[in-house]
Structures are given as structure tokens and as C-alpha cells.
Amino acid sequence: MIVAETPRLRIRHFTAADSQFTLQLLNDASFINNIADRGVRNEHDALQYLVEGPIKSYQTYGYGLYLVEHVESAESMGMCGLIYRQDLQETDIGFAFLPQFCGQGYATEAAKAVIHYGYHKLQLPRIVGLTSAANINSINLLSKLGLQFEKTVMLPAQQQSVMLFS
Ligand SMILES: CC(C)(COP(=O)(O)OP(=O)(O)OC[C@H]1O[C@@H](n2cnc3c(N)ncnc32)[C@H](O)[C@@H]1OP(=O)(O)O)[C@@H](O)C(=O)NCCC(=O)NCCS
């Protein structure tokens, strides 16, 4: 299912066919250092992650993390989407791109489309951004989306305190 298209990008639901790309993205150093090590080490793990993560989220909440691909070549570039945080009772925007697709404005282009989708199609009342204080690229992106620092929150599942932008 296609969620949105922008001049350069198509944003769509993940499927089981995206496990090879997911394996690559989740093992990129910037993903592991800035988000988490999801322990995905082979295509089977990646498929399990997709089924229990994004695909389950579509079924449970009606949204989740989406795959971002080039609109013409259909090359997979990254992920961007909406994550429901049960412990905070908030929906946050998440994003991660392979290094060769960073620094070209793709993440901002995808995130703007996802926020538009969240407010206008899903009718969500509020979308926040969560990031560690050290993640300058993420903070920069959230600022370009018009989000501002609101407070520091604790994520019990990760046992980590993060900055919440709204
Ligand atoms: C966070 C992340 C997605 C940001 O990606 P990014 O490519 O730096 O973000 P953007 O899409 O905003 O692009 C940034 C730069 O592209 C440049 N750029 C080049 N061509 C551009 C274009 N056509 N349009 C817009 N910007 C363009 C801009 O100069 C911009 O930098 P600036 O804002 O300092 O001017 C990326 O660093 C990443 O994947 N990190 C690992 C995962 C992660 O940390 N996720 C967040 C967890 S909270």
C-alpha cells in the first residue's frame, strides 16, 4: 500500500519482500549507534522484525514505519513512519536512511509527507519527535519540520532518557 508520493520518493508499507533491505539498514552503523541494535543478523531475523514490528503496527494502530524508495528507480533508500509509544501514549515520527542517501534532503522530504499523512489522512491529534540529545542530524531534521523541544522523557523499554519535540 502506498502512503504518499513526493517529487522524488514513494513511501509505502513494508512487505516480507523487503527483508534484505531491512537487514542492511538495521545493521548500518548509524542505525545501531543512533537508534538501537535490533539484533537482526540475517534475512530470517529481518523478516521476523518486519512481521512483529511495522507490519503488526499497521494492523494494530493503522500505521507504522514505512519503506521509502526512489519514485523512478524503486531503489530502497530508508524508512520513515509513525510509531505508537504505548508507555508515553504518544505517536512519534521515526526515520533512518542508508548513508548514501543522507545529506540530500530525502529524509526531510519523506518526513514532511508522513506528517501530512498522519494529520490529514489518519487524523492523529499530535505527532512528536523523540531523539537522543547527541543525534544532531535528527534534531536538525525535527527543527526543519517545525518541531521544538518540549521536554525530556524516559523510555522505560529502552531504559533511556530522550528529548521530546512537539
Ligand atoms: C536522521 C537522518 C534520517 C537525517 O538524514 P539527513 O539526510 O541528514 O536529513 P535531511 O533529509 O534533512 O538532509 C540533510 C541535508 O541535505 C542537504 N540537501 C541536499 N540536497 C537537498 C535538497 N534537494 N533538499 C533539501 N536538502 C538538501 C541539506 O543541506 C540538508 O542539510 P541542512 O539541513 O544542514 O541544510 C539520518 O542522519 C539517519 O538516517 N541517521 C541514522 C538514523 C537516525 O538517527 N534516525 C533518527 C532517530 S531519532
The ligand as a Gaussian input file, in Angstrom:
#p B3LYP/6-31G(d) Opt

LIG

0 1
 C       18.488000      11.332000      10.838000
 C       18.698000      11.166000       9.336000
 C       17.496000      10.439000       8.724000
 C       18.826000      12.576000       8.737000
 O       19.117000      12.453000       7.353000
 P       19.656000      13.701000       6.528000
 O       19.914000      13.232000       5.162000
 O       20.764000      14.329000       7.288000
 O       18.436000      14.709000       6.592000
 P       17.838000      15.686000       5.503000
 O       16.937000      14.958000       4.582000
 O       17.208000      16.769000       6.299000
 O       19.045000      16.212000       4.644000
 C       20.055000      16.999000       5.254000
 C       20.830000      17.863000       4.292000
 O       20.641000      17.562000       2.933000
 C       21.041000      18.733000       2.202000
 N       20.376000      18.732000       0.897000
 C       20.978000      18.401000      -0.269000
 N       20.096000      18.433000      -1.273000
 C       18.910000      18.802000      -0.755000
 C       17.623000      19.004000      -1.308000
 N       17.374000      18.803000      -2.604000
 N       16.619000      19.377000      -0.487000
 C       16.839000      19.569000       0.841000
 N       18.056000      19.406000       1.414000
 C       19.079000      19.001000       0.630000
 C       20.688000      19.898000       3.058000
 O       21.762000      20.805000       3.040000
 C       20.451000      19.303000       4.442000
 O       21.324000      19.828000       5.403000
 P       20.980000      21.164000       6.265000
 O       19.624000      20.978000       6.897000
 O       22.064000      21.221000       7.264000
 O       20.985000      22.276000       5.282000
 C       19.993000      10.369000       9.026000
 O       21.083000      11.023000       9.593000
 C       19.957000       8.929000       9.523000
 O       19.449000       8.045000       8.867000
 N       20.538000       8.691000      10.732000
 C       20.537000       7.364000      11.333000
 C       19.197000       7.004000      11.926000
 C       18.719000       8.029000      12.944000
 O       19.489000       8.589000      13.684000
 N       17.386000       8.254000      12.969000
 C       16.761000       9.167000      13.911000
 C       16.498000       8.515000      15.217000
 S       15.705000       9.619000      16.357000

